[in-house]
């Protein structure tokens, strides 16, 4: 999730609630693929994606995620799960 592109760090809407971005995460992934293809990144990955989001990335990308980072608030740590291509 991203915030609405604005000058404020945490932009708010007219209802005084946080305003989230309407940019699709797939669009951001395409930008990361471009960085990877240009050699600006050795690997690219995702963080805290659910099953449907991961499947959507797989179905609409040429570069598959190398890593899925998952945050577990119950255990208070982060761990990495290697994704298979």
N, CA, C and O atoms as a Tinker XYZ file with bonds, in Angstrom:
   340  protein
     1  N      0.835000   -1.178000    0.000000    73     2
     2  CA     0.000000    0.000000    0.000000    64     1     3
     3  C      0.873000    1.232000    0.000000    63     2     4     5
     4  O      1.884000    1.308000    0.698000    81     3
     5  N      0.473000    2.154000   -0.767000    73     3     6
     6  CA     1.178000    3.409000   -0.808000    64     5     7
     7  C      0.230000    4.551000   -0.491000    63     6     8     9
     8  O     -0.990000    4.401000   -0.551000    81     7
     9  N      0.802000    5.679000   -0.158000    73     7    10
    10  CA    -0.002000    6.867000    0.096000    64     9    11
    11  C     -0.178000    7.639000   -1.194000    63    10    12    13
    12  O      0.632000    7.527000   -2.114000    81    11
    13  N     -1.243000    8.426000   -1.255000    73    11    14
    14  CA    -1.496000    9.285000   -2.405000    64    13    15
    15  C     -0.277000   10.182000   -2.623000    63    14    16    17
    16  O      0.316000   10.692000   -1.672000    81    15
    17  N      0.080000   10.362000   -3.882000    73    15    18
    18  CA     1.227000   11.201000   -4.207000    64    17    19
    19  C      0.866000   12.647000   -3.876000    63    18    20    21
    20  O     -0.041000   13.233000   -4.468000    81    19
    21  N      1.589000   13.193000   -2.930000    73    19    22
    22  CA     1.269000   14.516000   -2.409000    64    21    23
    23  C      2.536000   15.098000   -1.800000    63    22    24    25
    24  O      3.549000   14.407000   -1.691000    81    23
    25  N      2.484000   16.339000   -1.412000    73    23    26
    26  CA     3.628000   16.942000   -0.745000    64    25    27
    27  C      3.721000   16.498000    0.707000    63    26    28    29
    28  O      4.810000   16.488000    1.281000    81    27
    29  N      2.604000   16.133000    1.302000    73    27    30
    30  CA     2.601000   15.694000    2.686000    64    29    31
    31  C      3.113000   14.271000    2.793000    63    30    32    33
    32  O      2.895000   13.453000    1.899000    81    31
    33  N      3.795000   13.979000    3.894000    73    31    34
    34  CA     4.297000   12.632000    4.129000    64    33    35
    35  C      3.150000   11.651000    4.327000    63    34    36    37
    36  O      3.196000   10.531000    3.819000    81    35
    37  N      2.120000   12.064000    5.062000    73    35    38
    38  CA     0.927000   11.253000    5.284000    64    37    39
    39  C     -0.300000   12.057000    4.847000    63    38    40    41
    40  O     -0.970000   12.671000    5.677000    81    39
    41  N     -0.591000   12.053000    3.549000    73    39    42
    42  CA    -1.701000   12.877000    3.039000    64    41    43
    43  C     -3.053000   12.390000    3.550000    63    42    44    45
    44  O     -3.269000   11.195000    3.755000    81    43
    45  N     -3.945000   13.338000    3.747000    73    43    46
    46  CA    -5.292000   13.018000    4.211000    64    45    47
    47  C     -6.318000   13.514000    3.200000    63    46    48    49
    48  O     -6.100000   14.509000    2.508000    81    47
    49  N     -7.432000   12.808000    3.129000    73    47    50
    50  CA    -8.526000   13.201000    2.248000    64    49    51
    51  C     -9.442000   14.199000    2.930000    63    50    52    53
    52  O     -9.160000   14.668000    4.033000    81    51
    53  N    -10.540000   14.516000    2.264000    73    51    54
    54  CA   -11.515000   15.459000    2.801000    64    53    55
    55  C    -12.150000   14.954000    4.093000    63    54    56    57
    56  O    -12.600000   15.748000    4.920000    81    55
    57  N    -12.186000   13.635000    4.263000    73    55    58
    58  CA   -12.778000   13.049000    5.472000    64    57    59
    59  C    -11.768000   12.930000    6.612000    63    58    60    61
    60  O    -12.063000   12.321000    7.640000    81    59
    61  N    -10.569000   13.513000    6.434000    73    59    62
    62  CA    -9.493000   13.530000    7.423000    64    61    63
    63  C     -8.900000   12.142000    7.685000    63    62    64    65
    64  O     -8.244000   11.930000    8.705000    81    63
    65  N     -9.129000   11.198000    6.765000    73    63    66
    66  CA    -8.518000    9.874000    6.851000    64    65    67
    67  C     -7.328000    9.819000    5.905000    63    66    68    69
    68  O     -7.260000   10.568000    4.930000    81    67
    69  N     -6.392000    8.922000    6.202000    73    67    70
    70  CA    -5.216000    8.756000    5.345000    64    69    71
    71  C     -5.674000    8.479000    3.915000    63    70    72    73
    72  O     -6.568000    7.664000    3.687000    81    71
    73  N     -5.057000    9.160000    2.964000    73    71    74
    74  CA    -5.401000    9.002000    1.548000    64    73    75
    75  C     -4.400000    8.053000    0.893000    63    74    76    77
    76  O     -3.220000    8.379000    0.763000    81    75
    77  N     -4.873000    6.887000    0.487000    73    75    78
    78  CA    -4.009000    5.901000   -0.132000    64    77    79
    79  C     -3.903000    6.140000   -1.630000    63    78    80    81
    80  O     -4.797000    6.722000   -2.245000    81    79
    81  N     -2.810000    5.689000   -2.201000    73    79    82
    82  CA    -2.563000    5.843000   -3.627000    64    81    83
    83  C     -3.508000    4.970000   -4.432000    63    82    84    85
    84  O     -3.937000    3.910000   -3.976000    81    83
    85  N     -3.828000    5.430000   -5.636000    73    83    86
    86  CA    -4.634000    4.618000   -6.532000    64    85    87
    87  C     -3.767000    3.953000   -7.604000    63    86    88    89
    88  O     -4.289000    3.378000   -8.560000    81    87
    89  N     -2.435000    4.034000   -7.442000    73    87    90
    90  CA    -1.512000    3.394000   -8.372000    64    89    91
    91  C     -1.521000    1.888000   -8.111000    63    90    92    93
    92  O     -1.388000    1.447000   -6.970000    81    91
    93  N     -1.677000    1.120000   -9.161000    73    91    94
    94  CA    -1.711000   -0.336000   -9.071000    64    93    95
    95  C     -0.304000   -0.867000   -8.769000    63    94    96    97
    96  O      0.670000   -0.412000   -9.369000    81    95
    97  N     -0.195000   -1.815000   -7.853000    73    95    98
    98  CA     1.117000   -2.362000   -7.506000    64    97    99
    99  C      1.779000   -3.044000   -8.702000    63    98   100   101
   100  O      3.004000   -3.162000   -8.737000    81    99
   101  N      1.001000   -3.489000   -9.669000    73    99   102
   102  CA     1.568000   -4.099000  -10.866000    64   101   103
   103  C      2.352000   -3.071000  -11.675000    63   102   104   105
   104  O      3.358000   -3.404000  -12.300000    81   103
   105  N      1.895000   -1.834000  -11.662000    73   103   106
   106  CA     2.617000   -0.753000  -12.338000    64   105   107
   107  C      3.976000   -0.525000  -11.670000    63   106   108   109
   108  O      4.983000   -0.324000  -12.349000    81   107
   109  N      3.995000   -0.557000  -10.348000    73   107   110
   110  CA     5.261000   -0.421000   -9.625000    64   109   111
   111  C      6.182000   -1.599000   -9.935000    63   110   112   113
   112  O      7.391000   -1.422000  -10.083000    81   111
   113  N      5.612000   -2.803000  -10.033000    73   111   114
   114  CA     6.413000   -3.989000  -10.343000    64   113   115
   115  C      7.058000   -3.853000  -11.729000    63   114   116   117
   116  O      8.216000   -4.229000  -11.914000    81   115
   117  N      6.318000   -3.320000  -12.694000    73   115   118
   118  CA     6.873000   -3.124000  -14.039000    64   117   119
   119  C      8.084000   -2.183000  -13.984000    63   118   120   121
   120  O      9.052000   -2.377000  -14.719000    81   119
   121  N      8.033000   -1.175000  -13.124000    73   119   122
   122  CA     9.180000   -0.286000  -12.938000    64   121   123
   123  C     10.365000   -1.012000  -12.336000    63   122   124   125
   124  O     11.510000   -0.756000  -12.708000    81   123
   125  N     10.095000   -1.919000  -11.404000    73   123   126
   126  CA    11.177000   -2.707000  -10.803000    64   125   127
   127  C     11.774000   -3.673000  -11.835000    63   126   128   129
   128  O     12.982000   -3.907000  -11.843000    81   127
   129  N     10.931000   -4.227000  -12.697000    73   127   130
   130  CA    11.447000   -5.091000  -13.767000    64   129   131
   131  C     12.376000   -4.312000  -14.696000    63   130   132   133
   132  O     13.405000   -4.824000  -15.138000    81   131
   133  N     12.002000   -3.088000  -14.980000    73   131   134
   134  CA    12.842000   -2.251000  -15.840000    64   133   135
   135  C     14.205000   -2.009000  -15.195000    63   134   136   137
   136  O     15.235000   -2.089000  -15.864000    81   135
   137  N     14.210000   -1.716000  -13.899000    73   135   138
   138  CA    15.477000   -1.524000  -13.177000    64   137   139
   139  C     16.313000   -2.804000  -13.223000    63   138   140   141
   140  O     17.529000   -2.747000  -13.406000    81   139
   141  N     15.665000   -3.950000  -13.060000    73   139   142
   142  CA    16.355000   -5.238000  -13.111000    64   141   143
   143  C     16.947000   -5.467000  -14.503000    63   142   144   145
   144  O     18.108000   -5.856000  -14.630000    81   143
   145  N     16.152000   -5.226000  -15.540000    73   143   146
   146  CA    16.607000   -5.442000  -16.917000    64   145   147
   147  C     17.736000   -4.498000  -17.318000    63   146   148   149
   148  O     18.546000   -4.836000  -18.181000    81   147
   149  N     17.798000   -3.330000  -16.707000    73   147   150
   150  CA    18.880000   -2.382000  -16.971000    64   149   151
   151  C     20.132000   -2.697000  -16.156000    63   150   152   153
   152  O     21.158000   -2.035000  -16.310000    81   151
   153  N     20.048000   -3.699000  -15.295000    73   151   154
   154  CA    21.195000   -4.074000  -14.467000    64   153   155
   155  C     21.340000   -3.222000  -13.221000    63   154   156   157
   156  O     22.385000   -3.257000  -12.570000    81   155
   157  N     20.309000   -2.454000  -12.874000    73   155   158
   158  CA    20.364000   -1.592000  -11.689000    64   157   159
   159  C     20.017000   -2.341000  -10.413000    63   158   160   161
   160  O     20.219000   -1.823000   -9.315000    81   159
   161  N     19.497000   -3.555000  -10.548000    73   159   162
   162  CA    19.167000   -4.393000   -9.395000    64   161   163
   163  C     19.537000   -5.833000   -9.734000    63   162   164   165
   164  O     19.267000   -6.312000  -10.835000    81   163
   165  N     20.163000   -6.521000   -8.767000    73   163   166
   166  CA    20.524000   -7.921000   -8.992000    64   165   167
   167  C     19.302000   -8.824000   -8.880000    63   166   168   169
   168  O     19.182000   -9.807000   -9.612000    81   167
   169  N     18.417000   -8.499000   -7.983000    73   167   170
   170  CA    17.182000   -9.245000   -7.767000    64   169   171
   171  C     16.099000   -8.271000   -7.335000    63   170   172   173
   172  O     16.387000   -7.185000   -6.831000    81   171
   173  N     14.854000   -8.670000   -7.539000    73   171   174
   174  CA    13.735000   -7.873000   -7.040000    64   173   175
   175  C     12.777000   -8.807000   -6.318000    63   174   176   177
   176  O     12.668000   -9.984000   -6.661000    81   175
   177  N     12.092000   -8.283000   -5.327000    73   175   178
   178  CA    11.199000   -9.107000   -4.537000    64   177   179
   179  C      9.985000   -8.328000   -4.075000    63   178   180   181
   180  O      9.782000   -7.168000   -4.434000    81   179
   181  N      9.195000   -8.998000   -3.275000    73   179   182
   182  CA     7.949000   -8.415000   -2.770000    64   181   183
   183  C      7.913000   -8.570000   -1.259000    63   182   184   185
   184  O      8.678000   -9.341000   -0.680000    81   183
   185  N      7.020000   -7.831000   -0.634000    73   183   186
   186  CA     6.918000   -7.854000    0.822000    64   185   187
   187  C      5.456000   -7.848000    1.246000    63   186   188   189
   188  O      4.672000   -7.000000    0.821000    81   187
   189  N      5.107000   -8.807000    2.092000    73   187   190
   190  CA     3.772000   -8.898000    2.683000    64   189   191
   191  C      2.657000   -9.008000    1.643000    63   190   192   193
   192  O      1.575000   -8.455000    1.840000    81   191
   193  N      2.906000   -9.706000    0.551000    73   191   194
   194  CA     1.875000   -9.941000   -0.467000    64   193   195
   195  C      1.082000  -11.180000   -0.095000    63   194   196   197
   196  O      1.627000  -12.127000    0.472000    81   195
   197  N     -0.200000  -11.173000   -0.413000    73   195   198
   198  CA    -1.004000  -12.367000   -0.185000    64   197   199
   199  C     -0.968000  -13.242000   -1.446000    63   198   200   201
   200  O     -0.380000  -12.866000   -2.459000    81   199
   201  N     -1.603000  -14.408000   -1.363000    73   199   202
   202  CA    -1.569000  -15.382000   -2.449000    64   201   203
   203  C     -2.090000  -14.811000   -3.771000    63   202   204   205
   204  O     -1.486000  -15.032000   -4.820000    81   203
   205  N     -3.195000  -14.087000   -3.728000    73   203   206
   206  CA    -3.764000  -13.527000   -4.947000    64   205   207
   207  C     -2.842000  -12.489000   -5.578000    63   206   208   209
   208  O     -2.710000  -12.441000   -6.800000    81   207
   209  N     -2.211000  -11.668000   -4.763000    73   207   210
   210  CA    -1.289000  -10.664000   -5.282000    64   209   211
   211  C     -0.067000  -11.323000   -5.917000    63   210   212   213
   212  O      0.407000  -10.879000   -6.963000    81   211
   213  N      0.436000  -12.371000   -5.294000    73   211   214
   214  CA     1.597000  -13.080000   -5.843000    64   213   215
   215  C      1.235000  -13.716000   -7.179000    63   214   216   217
   216  O      1.998000  -13.618000   -8.140000    81   215
   217  N      0.082000  -14.365000   -7.245000    73   215   218
   218  CA    -0.350000  -14.987000   -8.498000    64   217   219
   219  C     -0.512000  -13.941000   -9.602000    63   218   220   221
   220  O     -0.201000  -14.213000  -10.761000    81   219
   221  N     -0.989000  -12.766000   -9.256000    73   219   222
   222  CA    -1.162000  -11.696000  -10.243000    64   221   223
   223  C      0.196000  -11.211000  -10.759000    63   222   224   225
   224  O      0.352000  -10.947000  -11.951000    81   223
   225  N      1.171000  -11.098000   -9.862000    73   223   226
   226  CA     2.526000  -10.729000  -10.280000    64   225   227
   227  C      3.068000  -11.789000  -11.242000    63   226   228   229
   228  O      3.594000  -11.455000  -12.304000    81   227
   229  N      2.938000  -13.069000  -10.870000    73   227   230
   230  CA     3.444000  -14.160000  -11.715000    64   229   231
   231  C      2.801000  -14.134000  -13.097000    63   230   232   233
   232  O      3.480000  -14.339000  -14.102000    81   231
   233  N      1.510000  -13.886000  -13.150000    73   231   234
   234  CA     0.776000  -13.932000  -14.413000    64   233   235
   235  C      1.076000  -12.740000  -15.328000    63   234   236   237
   236  O      0.876000  -12.829000  -16.539000    81   235
   237  N      1.552000  -11.633000  -14.765000    73   235   238
   238  CA     1.712000  -10.403000  -15.533000    64   237   239
   239  C      3.129000   -9.862000  -15.548000    63   238   240   241
   240  O      3.330000   -8.662000  -15.735000    81   239
   241  N      4.116000  -10.728000  -15.352000    73   239   242
   242  CA     5.482000  -10.233000  -15.310000    64   241   243
   243  C      6.416000  -11.118000  -16.113000    63   242   244   245
   244  O      6.112000  -12.277000  -16.396000    81   243
   245  N      7.551000  -10.554000  -16.473000    73   243   246
   246  CA     8.593000  -11.326000  -17.138000    64   245   247
   247  C      9.684000  -11.714000  -16.149000    63   246   248   249
   248  O     10.353000  -12.731000  -16.329000    81   247
   249  N      9.865000  -10.911000  -15.107000    73   247   250
   250  CA    10.828000  -11.208000  -14.047000    64   249   251
   251  C     10.028000  -11.615000  -12.818000    63   250   252   253
   252  O      9.213000  -10.842000  -12.316000    81   251
   253  N     10.261000  -12.816000  -12.343000    73   251   254
   254  CA     9.537000  -13.313000  -11.172000    64   253   255
   255  C     10.225000  -12.830000   -9.897000    63   254   256   257
   256  O     11.442000  -12.646000   -9.891000    81   255
   257  N      9.469000  -12.620000   -8.817000    73   255   258
   258  CA    10.071000  -12.208000   -7.546000    64   257   259
   259  C     11.080000  -13.243000   -7.057000    63   258   260   261
   260  O     10.823000  -14.446000   -7.105000    81   259
   261  N     12.214000  -12.767000   -6.593000    73   259   262
   262  CA    13.232000  -13.655000   -6.054000    64   261   263
   263  C     12.970000  -13.934000   -4.580000    63   262   264   265
   264  O     13.272000  -15.021000   -4.086000    81   263
   265  N     12.408000  -12.953000   -3.879000    73   263   266
   266  CA    12.217000  -13.064000   -2.435000    64   265   267
   267  C     10.837000  -12.548000   -2.045000    63   266   268   269
   268  O     10.335000  -11.581000   -2.618000    81   267
   269  N     10.240000  -13.205000   -1.070000    73   267   270
   270  CA     9.025000  -12.713000   -0.423000    64   269   271
   271  C      9.391000  -12.442000    1.025000    63   270   272   273
   272  O      9.695000  -13.372000    1.772000    81   271
   273  N      9.364000  -11.183000    1.430000    73   271   274
   274  CA     9.634000  -10.825000    2.811000    64   273   275
   275  C      8.307000  -10.762000    3.538000    63   274   276   277
   276  O      7.369000  -10.109000    3.081000    81   275
   277  N      8.231000  -11.439000    4.664000    73   275   278
   278  CA     6.995000  -11.482000    5.438000    64   277   279
   279  C      7.279000  -11.003000    6.846000    63   278   280   281
   280  O      8.222000  -11.468000    7.487000    81   279
   281  N      6.475000  -10.087000    7.326000    73   279   282
   282  CA     6.607000   -9.592000    8.689000    64   281   283
   283  C      5.599000  -10.313000    9.569000    63   282   284   285
   284  O      4.410000  -10.381000    9.257000    81   283
   285  N      6.089000  -10.837000   10.651000    73   283   286
   286  CA     5.221000  -11.524000   11.595000    64   285   287
   287  C      5.181000  -10.723000   12.882000    63   286   288   289
   288  O      6.147000  -10.732000   13.644000    81   287
   289  N      4.081000  -10.030000   13.139000    73   287   290
   290  CA     3.981000   -9.213000   14.347000    64   289   291
   291  C      3.910000  -10.080000   15.595000    63   290   292   293
   292  O      4.282000   -9.638000   16.682000    81   291
   293  N      3.433000  -11.309000   15.444000    73   291   294
   294  CA     3.352000  -12.204000   16.596000    64   293   295
   295  C      4.740000  -12.576000   17.103000    63   294   296   297
   296  O      4.968000  -12.641000   18.311000    81   295
   297  N      5.659000  -12.820000   16.186000    73   295   298
   298  CA     7.010000  -13.228000   16.567000    64   297   299
   299  C      7.978000  -12.044000   16.678000    63   298   300   301
   300  O      9.086000  -12.210000   17.189000    81   299
   301  N      7.591000  -10.878000   16.220000    73   299   302
   302  CA     8.422000   -9.678000   16.260000    64   301   303
   303  C      9.725000   -9.837000   15.480000    63   302   304   305
   304  O     10.786000   -9.414000   15.939000    81   303
   305  N      9.641000  -10.427000   14.340000    73   303   306
   306  CA    10.815000  -10.520000   13.482000    64   305   307
   307  C     10.378000  -10.636000   12.031000    63   306   308   309
   308  O      9.219000  -10.920000   11.729000    81   307
   309  N     11.327000  -10.411000   11.152000    73   307   310
   310  CA    11.082000  -10.590000    9.726000    64   309   311
   311  C     11.886000  -11.788000    9.242000    63   310   312   313
   312  O     12.977000  -12.049000    9.749000    81   311
   313  N     11.371000  -12.492000    8.297000    73   311   314
   314  CA    12.139000  -13.575000    7.703000    64   313   315
   315  C     11.929000  -13.567000    6.203000    63   314   316   317
   316  O     10.957000  -13.003000    5.700000    81   315
   317  N     12.838000  -14.190000    5.507000    73   315   318
   318  CA    12.792000  -14.212000    4.054000    64   317   319
   319  C     12.492000  -15.611000    3.580000    63   318   320   321
   320  O     13.026000  -16.588000    4.106000    81   319
   321  N     11.647000  -15.702000    2.599000    73   319   322
   322  CA    11.308000  -16.976000    1.995000    64   321   323
   323  C     11.738000  -16.893000    0.532000    63   322   324   325
   324  O     11.257000  -16.038000   -0.212000    81   323
   325  N     12.629000  -17.767000    0.126000    73   323   326
   326  CA    13.079000  -17.771000   -1.264000    64   325   327
   327  C     11.964000  -18.305000   -2.141000    63   326   328   329
   328  O     11.357000  -19.335000   -1.848000    81   327
   329  N     11.710000  -17.597000   -3.208000    73   327   330
   330  CA    10.675000  -18.008000   -4.143000    64   329   331
   331  C     11.331000  -18.759000   -5.283000    63   330   332   333
   332  O     12.420000  -18.392000   -5.723000    81   331
   333  N     10.694000  -19.787000   -5.759000    73   331   334
   334  CA    11.228000  -20.591000   -6.857000    64   333   335
   335  C     10.684000  -20.072000   -8.178000    63   334   336   337
   336  O      9.500000  -19.761000   -8.302000    81   335
   337  N     11.558000  -19.988000   -9.146000    73   335   338
   338  CA    11.177000  -19.464000  -10.465000    64   337   339
   339  C     10.554000  -20.504000  -11.296000    63   338   340
   340  O     10.173000  -20.238000  -12.436000    81   339
